[in-house]
Amino acid sequence: MEMETPEEDAPGGPLGESRASSYLEEKAFKSRTLFIFGTITDAAARDITRRLIALDADSDAPIDVLVSSPGGHLESGDAIHDVVRFISAPVRMIGTGWVGSAATHLYLAAPRERRFCLPNTRFLIHQPSGGAGGPASDIAIHAQEIIKARERIARTISRETGKSFEAVMADIERDRWLSAEEAVAYGLVSRIIERKTELQG
């Protein structure tokens, strides 16, 4: 006698989706590939840093990180940036879609020779923004913190691209968009690639 497949066990049901997700997660882990897609939040930072630590403990082989993100919470991007530099396994950053704001900051955690992008990637660099309210004294404190964050971001971009700090400060005063080719010329990216095999070249 044939039994009906429960809805949650059907290919498109919750159980089927869970199994497919687990399968993809396992394949991604085995291939040492991580994805940073969407807004960067503290939850995303926790997940990515946990995976980086696990992959680093598993092997010292390279870890590939694909990034397509408009940015998000700066300090969450800081956490990923610092852990990429903290672990022993080399990390290869691969930009795709668009890499903006805090995502550009974490992308720059890898040394220039390990920063790649796909042909249609766009990059955005700019200063942090804030919307603090409350007493004037608190607003003044937030303003000072934004100025410090802007200088910190500019120093990171300067260090990783070879541009002068003053030039970077001027560039991030307003939104600065760069195509893949422009990002290479600016020093954000080492090479534009089209295929995974080119990572070895």
C-alpha positions in Angstrom: 0.0 0.0 0.0 1.4 3.4 -1.0 1.4 6.1 1.7 0.9 9.8 0.9 4.0 11.9 1.4 3.3 14.3 4.3 3.3 17.9 3.1 6.3 18.8 5.2 8.3 15.9 3.7 7.5 16.8 0.1 10.3 18.2 -2.0 9.0 21.7 -1.7 7.9 21.4 2.0 9.7 22.6 5.1 11.5 19.3 5.7 12.5 19.1 2.0 13.8 22.6 2.2 15.7 21.9 5.4 17.4 18.8 3.9 18.4 20.8 0.8 19.7 23.6 2.9 21.8 21.1 5.0 23.1 19.5 1.9 24.2 22.8 0.4 25.7 23.9 3.8 27.8 20.7 3.9 28.9 21.1 0.3 29.9 24.7 0.9 31.9 23.8 4.0 33.7 21.0 2.2 34.6 23.4 -0.6 35.8 26.0 2.0 33.4 28.6 0.6 31.5 31.2 2.6 28.9 33.7 1.4 28.3 37.2 2.7 25.1 38.3 0.9 22.7 41.0 2.1 22.9 43.4 4.9 25.7 42.9 7.5 24.2 42.6 11.0 25.5 41.3 14.3 23.8 38.0 13.6 25.5 37.7 10.2 28.8 38.6 11.7 28.4 35.9 14.4 27.6 33.3 11.7 30.4 34.2 9.4 33.1 34.5 12.1 32.0 31.1 13.6 32.4 29.5 10.1 35.7 31.2 9.6 37.0 29.8 12.9 35.6 26.3 12.1 37.2 26.2 8.7 40.5 27.5 10.1 40.5 24.7 12.7 39.7 22.2 9.9 42.6 23.0 7.6 45.1 25.7 6.6 43.9 25.6 3.0 42.5 28.8 1.5 39.0 29.9 2.3 37.0 31.6 -0.5 34.5 34.3 0.6 32.0 35.6 -1.9 30.7 39.0 -1.1 27.6 40.7 -2.4 26.4 43.2 0.1 25.3 46.9 0.4 27.0 47.0 3.8 25.2 47.5 7.1 26.4 47.8 10.7 30.0 49.0 10.7 31.1 47.3 13.9 29.7 44.0 12.6 31.8 44.4 9.5 34.7 45.2 11.8 34.2 41.8 13.5 34.5 39.9 10.3 37.4 42.1 9.1 39.4 41.4 12.2 38.6 37.6 12.3 39.7 37.2 8.7 43.1 38.8 9.7 43.1 36.8 12.9 42.9 33.2 11.6 45.8 31.4 10.0 44.1 30.1 6.9 44.5 32.5 3.9 41.2 34.1 2.9 40.4 35.0 -0.7 37.8 37.7 -1.1 35.7 37.5 -4.3 33.3 40.4 -5.0 30.2 39.9 -7.0 27.0 41.9 -7.5 27.9 44.9 -5.4 30.2 45.5 -2.5 29.4 48.6 -0.6 30.1 50.5 2.6 30.8 48.1 5.6 31.1 45.2 3.0 34.0 47.0 1.3 35.6 47.4 4.7 35.5 43.6 5.5 36.5 42.8 1.9 39.7 44.8 2.5 40.6 42.4 5.3 42.4 40.2 2.7 45.7 41.3 1.3 45.5 42.9 -2.2 46.9 39.8 -3.9 43.9 37.8 -2.6 41.2 40.3 -3.5 39.3 39.4 -6.6 36.0 40.3 -8.3 33.7 39.0 -11.0 33.3 41.2 -14.1 30.0 43.0 -13.2 30.8 43.8 -9.6 30.4 47.4 -8.4 32.1 48.9 -5.4 31.0 51.8 -3.1 33.1 53.6 -0.7 31.8 56.4 1.5 31.9 57.8 5.0 29.7 56.3 7.8 26.3 57.9 8.5 24.4 58.2 11.7 21.0 59.4 12.8 21.4 60.0 16.5 18.7 61.8 18.5 18.3 62.9 22.1 20.0 65.5 24.1 22.4 67.8 22.3 25.3 66.5 24.3 24.6 62.9 23.1 24.3 64.1 19.5 27.7 65.7 19.9 29.2 62.5 21.2 27.7 60.5 18.2 29.1 63.1 15.8 32.6 62.7 17.2 32.3 58.9 16.9 31.3 59.2 13.3 34.3 61.4 12.6 36.6 58.8 14.3 35.0 56.0 12.3 35.4 58.0 9.0 39.1 58.4 9.7 39.5 54.8 10.6 37.8 53.7 7.4 40.0 56.1 5.4 43.1 54.7 7.0 42.1 51.1 6.2 41.4 52.0 2.6 44.6 54.0 2.4 46.7 51.1 3.8 45.1 48.5 1.5 45.1 50.5 -1.7 48.3 52.6 -1.4 46.3 55.8 -1.8 47.2 58.7 0.5 45.0 59.2 3.6 44.1 62.7 2.4 43.1 61.4 -1.1 40.9 58.7 0.5 39.3 61.2 2.9 38.3 63.4 -0.1 37.0 60.4 -2.0 34.7 59.2 0.7 33.3 62.6 1.4 30.5 61.6 -0.9 29.4 58.3 -2.4 32.2 57.0 -4.7 31.1 54.2 -7.1 33.6 52.1 -8.9 33.2 49.5 -11.6 35.3 46.4 -11.5 38.0 48.0 -13.7 38.0 51.2 -11.7 38.3 49.2 -8.5 41.4 47.5 -9.9 42.9 50.8 -10.8 42.0 52.2 -7.4 43.7 49.3 -5.6 40.7 47.7 -4.0 40.9 44.6 -6.3 44.0 42.8 -7.6 42.3 41.0 -10.5 39.0 40.6 -12.3 38.2 36.9 -12.8 35.5 35.0 -14.6 36.2 31.4 -13.5 37.2 29.7 -10.2 40.3 28.2 -11.9 41.7 31.8 -12.3 42.0 32.0 -8.5 45.1 29.9 -8.8 46.7 32.0 -11.4 
